[in-house]
Structure formats: structure tokens, C-alpha cells
């Protein structure tokens, strides 16, 4: 729900103690191009309805760019209906 994902993740990295861990669980942009286009179209309405949450961010890349010593995560999808799934990541990044 943050406006500047890269800024927030880099600040988490900056303030994390050496050896500290950043645990994360986020819904993210789909790896499927069609689904990602749908997420981009839906995102403005979704952000409004959820007071700022984004459907179409590549959070894993932002975390990797922030300079953590290790980043481990796994992708999975939550089903919210017969034809609709929401891609997610869960993981840990270490300072």
C-alpha cells in the first residue's frame, strides 16, 4: 500500500541490523502476460477500493534490487473463484 515501493524496501534494508531478516508476504504481478495486463487494467479500481493496495507490482525484483545479502521466496497463487487466482510471494531477505 506504499507509494514508492523501491524507497520503502531500501529503507527496510538500511535500517535492518546486520544478520537481521525481513519477512515478506505480498500479492504480486502475475508472470502470465495476459493476467498481468488484466491486473494493470484492474489496478486503479483495486487501489481505490482497498485504500492503496496494488495488484501489479514486481515486489520480488524491488527486494532483490535493495541490496540484501540473500533473498529467498516462493511463488504461489490463491484461488478466489473458479477462474480468478491472485499470485503471491512469501519469503525472507537477510541483511
FENVENHU-V88582 format. One record per backbone hydrogen bond with DSSP energy under -1.0 kcal/mol. NH is the residue of the N-H (numbers start at 0). CO is the residue of the C=O. E is the energy in kcal/mol with one decimal. If there is no record, write none. Layout:
BEGIN
NH,CO,E
NH,CO,E
END
This chain:
BEGIN
7,3,-2.2
8,4,-2.7
9,5,-2.3
10,6,-1.9
11,7,-2.2
12,8,-2.3
13,9,-2.4
14,10,-2.1
15,11,-1.1
19,16,-2.9
21,92,-3.2
23,90,-2.3
25,88,-2.2
27,86,-2.1
28,56,-2.6
35,31,-2.6
36,32,-2.1
37,33,-2.1
38,34,-2.5
39,35,-2.3
40,36,-2.1
41,37,-2.4
42,38,-2.1
45,41,-2.6
46,42,-3.3
47,43,-2.0
48,44,-2.7
49,45,-2.1
50,47,-1.0
51,46,-3.0
58,56,-1.1
61,57,-1.6
62,58,-2.3
63,59,-2.4
64,60,-2.5
66,63,-1.1
68,93,-2.2
69,93,-1.1
71,91,-2.8
73,89,-2.1
75,87,-2.0
77,85,-2.4
79,83,-2.4
85,77,-2.8
87,75,-3.1
88,25,-2.7
89,73,-1.7
90,23,-2.6
91,71,-2.6
92,21,-2.3
93,69,-2.4
94,19,-2.5
END
